[in-house]
Amino acid sequence: MKFRIATLVASLLVAACVSKGPESQLGTQEKEQQAQRIKMSRTSDCVYQSTISGFEALGDRYVVLFAGGGRKAYLADLSGGCLDVRSQNSLAPVDGDGNGQICGFGRDSIAYRRMGMVEDCRILGLEQLSDERREALGVGAPPPKPKKEKKQDDKPGDGEKPAAPN
């Protein structure tokens, strides 16, 4: 009988220590805001594997893949259990179905080395990002396209005068 009372008192003490106030909710609001901000609209876009040139992790679930010298960006939704993606300095897109593309469907994934082991995280969705969406996610605008320089021997365009001979 004394054992039951001692167990009851101990469980009440433990229950009294558990907080349901705002202190126990720390971080949940930020996670909800991030999930709302990142919410994907399309998940079936594709990018050629050979054009992927960089990445930026937005947590352990979302990664932005850059293609075409950073001018195009794709938001990849990764399967759960991809720990420490944010701290990685190299990721490898894995073309699981051999079609040369990384897509938001199929067997494509992102692989990285963690603690001597290769982690393989399946891509659940892929969305090409507009410039506005890139800004909203905080990954910056695309770099400007390089301008072609005109050569001296190029023909003049409409409304241009031909160059005077030397």
MORASUL-V521283 format. One line per field, one symbol per residue. ss: DSSP state (2 for helix, 1 for strand, 0 for the rest). psi: psi as a letter, one per 40 degrees, with the letter a starting at -180 (. if undefined). burial: # if it has 9 or more other ideal C-beta (glycine too) atoms within 8 Angstrom, else .. Layout:
# MORASUL-V521283
ss->???
psi->???
burial->???
This chain:
# MORASUL-V521283
ss->0222222222222222200002222002222222222200000101112221111110000111111000011111110000002220000111000000111000001111110011111111111100222222200000000000000000000000000000
psi->dddddddddddddddddhieaddeehdddddddddddehidiefiiihdeeheiihhfaedhhhhhiffediihhhhiiiegifddeiehihhhgdefeeihieiafiihiihhfeihhhhihdihhhhiddddddefeiiiiiihihhhideiiiaheiiiihi.
burial->.................................#...#.#.########.##..#.##.#.######..#.#######...#..#..#..#.###.....####...#####.#....#.###.#####...###.#.#..#........................
